[in-house]
């Protein structure tokens, strides 16, 4: 088996490089600043400094770019979080305001004069159809709650209408503005009897009011309690227009309802006397 001979040429070259390096260091150390090696060092530094500066600038640019990308990601995440928090606060504010308004309406409803003398059933409006042909609402109370046909419906501001159809869990209410609705009323000042009729609009016609009966704009109109449907003395509205015709036995007048039917949300059904 042949033995591996040492590579003397490599060893000699390495030894020479070491000796040269040591010699260069010694000469560099001993010569003055104007010596050959010092001049070579300065020239090399002059050549390498721009390269090093450019390299450092590139590294700084890359580092700053990465930090900017990272910071942008954090800012985007913070912005999304803050946007969600603002949306949640807005929803909370809306809910709080709705609860506040609902509480005000319920307190007003509980203080309605009709509730002092009659048994009432609180109900929410869950459907509405108010137009030129019909004016009705749907309530969330029905036969299971003791609701019957022809029960009167009111709220704190005044008369709403009457129940015309009942299911187990809901009922249909005809508003006093419906064209098919007529309510016996009396004027508060002189107790004169008349009738208000729905016209499918915002106002009611005041009919069968004799010419000799004094009636003025702004006068309060109340239910008369005749006909067996509407209890007496519930506010219907106020006279908004009145004129005595040259001919005929009745005056021409209109009544502005006390209730805003476009914003109805809660009402009470009058179920009987206390």
C-alpha positions as CSV (number, residue, x, y, z in Angstrom):
1,X,0.0,0.0,0.0
2,X,1.5,3.4,-1.1
3,X,2.1,6.0,1.6
4,X,0.8,9.5,1.0
5,X,3.7,11.9,0.6
6,X,3.5,15.3,2.2
7,X,2.9,18.3,-0.2
8,X,6.1,20.3,0.5
9,X,5.3,22.9,-2.1
10,X,2.1,24.0,-0.2
11,X,4.0,24.1,3.1
12,X,6.8,26.2,1.6
13,X,4.3,28.6,0.1
14,X,2.4,29.0,3.4
15,X,5.7,29.6,5.2
16,X,6.7,32.3,2.7
17,X,3.3,34.0,3.1
18,X,3.7,34.0,6.9
19,X,7.3,35.4,6.7
20,X,6.2,38.1,4.2
21,X,3.2,39.1,6.3
22,X,5.4,39.4,9.4
23,X,8.0,41.4,7.5
24,X,5.3,43.7,6.2
25,X,4.0,44.3,9.7
26,X,7.4,45.0,11.1
27,X,8.3,47.4,8.2
28,X,4.9,49.1,8.5
29,X,5.4,49.5,12.3
30,X,9.0,50.9,11.9
31,X,8.6,53.2,8.9
32,X,7.2,56.7,9.3
33,X,3.8,58.0,8.1
34,X,5.2,58.9,4.7
35,X,6.6,55.4,4.1
36,X,5.6,53.2,1.1
37,X,3.3,50.9,3.1
38,X,1.5,53.8,4.8
39,X,0.9,55.4,1.4
40,X,-0.5,52.1,0.1
41,X,-2.8,51.8,3.2
42,X,-4.1,55.4,2.7
43,X,-4.7,54.8,-1.0
44,X,-6.6,51.6,-0.2
45,X,-8.7,53.3,2.4
46,X,-9.5,56.1,-0.1
47,X,-10.7,53.5,-2.5
48,X,-12.6,51.4,0.0
49,X,-14.3,54.2,2.0
50,X,-16.9,55.1,-0.7
51,X,-17.7,51.4,-1.2
52,X,-18.1,50.9,2.6
53,X,-20.2,54.1,2.8
54,X,-22.5,52.9,0.0
55,X,-22.8,49.5,1.6
56,X,-23.7,51.1,5.0
57,X,-26.2,53.3,3.3
58,X,-27.8,50.3,1.6
59,X,-27.9,48.5,4.9
60,X,-29.5,51.5,6.6
61,X,-32.0,52.0,3.8
62,X,-33.0,48.3,4.0
63,X,-33.2,48.5,7.8
64,X,-35.3,51.6,7.7
65,X,-37.5,50.2,4.9
66,X,-38.2,47.0,7.0
67,X,-38.9,49.1,10.1
68,X,-41.3,51.3,8.1
69,X,-43.1,48.2,6.7
70,X,-43.3,46.8,10.2
71,X,-44.5,50.1,11.7
72,X,-47.1,50.4,8.9
73,X,-48.4,46.9,9.8
74,X,-48.7,47.9,13.4
75,X,-50.4,51.2,12.5
76,X,-52.9,49.4,10.2
77,X,-53.6,46.9,13.0
78,X,-54.1,49.7,15.5
79,X,-56.3,51.6,13.1
80,X,-58.5,48.6,12.5
81,X,-58.8,48.0,16.3
82,X,-59.7,51.7,16.9
83,X,-62.2,51.6,14.1
84,X,-63.9,48.6,15.7
85,X,-63.9,50.2,19.1
86,X,-65.4,53.5,17.7
87,X,-68.1,51.4,15.9
88,X,-68.9,49.5,19.1
89,X,-69.1,52.8,21.0
90,X,-71.5,54.3,18.4
91,X,-73.7,51.2,18.6
92,X,-73.7,51.4,22.4
93,X,-74.6,55.1,22.2
94,X,-77.5,54.4,19.8
95,X,-78.8,51.6,22.0
96,X,-78.5,53.8,25.1
97,X,-80.4,56.6,23.3
98,X,-83.1,54.2,22.1
99,X,-83.5,52.9,25.7
100,X,-83.7,56.4,27.0
101,X,-86.4,57.4,24.5
102,X,-88.3,54.2,25.1
103,X,-88.3,54.8,28.8
104,X,-89.6,58.3,28.2
105,X,-92.4,57.0,26.0
106,X,-93.4,54.3,28.5
107,X,-93.5,56.7,31.4
108,X,-95.7,59.0,29.3
109,X,-97.9,56.0,28.4
110,X,-98.2,54.9,32.0
111,X,-99.3,58.4,32.9
112,X,-102.1,58.6,30.3
113,X,-105.4,59.8,31.8
114,X,-107.4,56.8,30.3
115,X,-105.4,54.4,32.4
116,X,-106.8,55.8,35.6
117,X,-110.3,54.6,34.9
118,X,-109.8,51.6,32.6
119,X,-107.9,48.4,32.5
120,X,-105.3,48.5,29.8
121,X,-102.9,46.2,28.0
122,X,-99.5,47.5,26.9
123,X,-98.7,46.5,23.3
124,X,-96.0,47.1,20.7
125,X,-96.7,48.1,17.1
126,X,-95.2,45.3,14.9
127,X,-96.8,46.3,11.5
128,X,-98.2,49.3,9.8
129,X,-100.1,50.2,6.7
130,X,-100.9,53.9,6.5
131,X,-101.9,55.2,3.0
132,X,-104.7,56.8,1.1
133,X,-106.8,53.6,1.0
134,X,-106.4,52.3,4.5
135,X,-104.8,53.1,7.8
136,X,-104.1,50.2,10.1
137,X,-101.5,48.9,12.4
138,X,-100.7,45.4,13.8
139,X,-100.1,44.9,17.5
140,X,-98.2,42.0,19.3
141,X,-101.2,41.1,21.5
142,X,-104.1,38.8,20.6
143,X,-106.7,36.4,21.9
144,X,-104.2,34.7,24.2
145,X,-103.8,38.0,26.0
146,X,-107.5,38.7,26.3
147,X,-107.9,41.0,23.3
148,X,-111.3,41.2,21.6
149,X,-112.7,42.8,18.5
150,X,-113.9,46.4,18.9
151,X,-111.7,47.2,21.9
152,X,-110.4,50.8,21.8
153,X,-106.7,51.5,21.4
154,X,-105.1,54.7,22.7
155,X,-101.8,56.2,23.9
156,X,-100.7,59.0,26.1
157,X,-101.4,61.7,23.4
158,X,-104.9,60.5,22.6
159,X,-107.1,58.1,20.7
160,X,-105.5,55.7,18.2
161,X,-108.4,53.5,16.9
162,X,-110.2,50.2,17.5
163,X,-109.4,46.5,17.1
164,X,-111.1,45.1,14.0
165,X,-109.5,41.6,13.7
166,X,-107.8,39.3,16.3
167,X,-105.6,36.2,16.1
168,X,-104.1,34.2,18.9
169,X,-101.0,36.3,19.2
170,X,-101.7,39.6,17.4
171,X,-104.5,42.0,16.4
172,X,-105.3,44.4,13.6
173,X,-106.2,48.0,14.6
174,X,-108.1,50.4,12.4
175,X,-106.8,53.9,12.9
176,X,-109.2,56.9,13.3
177,X,-107.7,58.3,10.1
178,X,-109.0,55.4,8.0
179,X,-111.7,56.3,5.5
180,X,-114.1,53.7,7.0
181,X,-113.7,55.0,10.6
182,X,-116.2,57.3,12.3
183,X,-116.0,58.3,16.0
184,X,-118.6,60.1,18.1
185,X,-117.0,63.2,19.7
186,X,-117.9,66.3,21.7
187,X,-116.3,69.7,21.9
188,X,-114.7,70.3,25.3
189,X,-115.9,73.8,25.7
190,X,-119.7,73.4,25.2
191,X,-120.0,69.6,25.1
192,X,-121.7,69.7,21.7
193,X,-121.9,66.3,20.0
194,X,-120.5,65.7,16.5
195,X,-118.7,63.0,14.5
196,X,-115.1,62.8,13.2
197,X,-114.5,60.8,10.0
198,X,-111.2,59.6,8.6
199,X,-110.2,60.7,5.1
200,X,-107.1,58.7,4.6
201,X,-104.9,61.8,5.2
202,X,-103.4,63.6,8.2
203,X,-106.6,65.3,9.3
204,X,-110.2,64.2,10.2
205,X,-113.5,65.7,9.0
206,X,-115.7,67.1,11.7
207,X,-119.2,66.4,10.6
208,X,-122.8,66.8,11.9
209,X,-121.8,70.0,13.9
210,X,-124.8,72.4,13.8
211,X,-124.2,75.9,12.5
212,X,-125.4,77.5,15.7
213,X,-122.9,75.7,17.8
214,X,-119.8,77.9,18.5
215,X,-116.6,76.2,17.4
216,X,-113.2,77.8,17.2
217,X,-109.8,76.8,15.8
218,X,-107.6,75.1,18.5
219,X,-110.6,73.8,20.5
220,X,-110.1,70.4,22.0
221,X,-112.2,67.5,20.7
222,X,-112.8,64.4,23.0
223,X,-114.6,61.1,22.5
224,X,-118.3,61.3,23.4
225,X,-118.6,57.7,24.8
226,X,-121.5,56.8,22.5
227,X,-121.6,53.8,20.2
228,X,-120.2,51.3,22.7
229,X,-116.6,51.2,21.3
230,X,-114.7,54.3,22.5
231,X,-114.8,55.3,26.2
232,X,-115.6,59.0,26.9
233,X,-113.2,61.9,27.3
234,X,-110.2,60.5,25.4
235,X,-108.5,63.2,23.4
236,X,-109.1,62.9,19.7
237,X,-107.4,66.2,18.5
238,X,-108.0,69.9,18.0
239,X,-110.0,71.8,15.5
240,X,-107.7,73.1,12.8
241,X,-110.3,74.6,10.4
242,X,-113.9,75.7,10.7
243,X,-116.3,77.7,8.6
244,X,-120.0,78.1,8.7
245,X,-121.5,77.5,5.2
246,X,-124.1,80.1,3.9
247,X,-126.5,77.3,3.3
248,X,-127.2,74.0,5.2
249,X,-127.5,73.2,8.8
250,X,-124.0,72.0,9.6
251,X,-120.6,73.7,9.8
252,X,-117.6,72.6,7.8
253,X,-114.6,71.8,10.1
254,X,-111.5,69.6,10.3
255,X,-109.7,68.1,13.3
256,X,-105.9,67.6,13.6
257,X,-105.4,64.3,15.5
258,X,-103.5,64.4,18.8
259,X,-101.6,61.2,17.8
260,X,-98.7,61.2,15.3
261,X,-99.6,57.9,13.5
262,X,-96.4,57.9,11.6
263,X,-94.2,57.4,14.7
264,X,-96.4,55.0,16.6
265,X,-94.3,52.4,18.5
266,X,-96.2,51.6,21.7
267,X,-99.9,51.8,22.6
268,X,-102.3,50.4,25.1
269,X,-105.5,48.4,24.5
270,X,-108.5,49.3,26.7
271,X,-109.8,46.0,27.9
272,X,-112.5,47.2,30.4
273,X,-113.4,49.3,33.4
274,X,-111.3,49.1,36.6
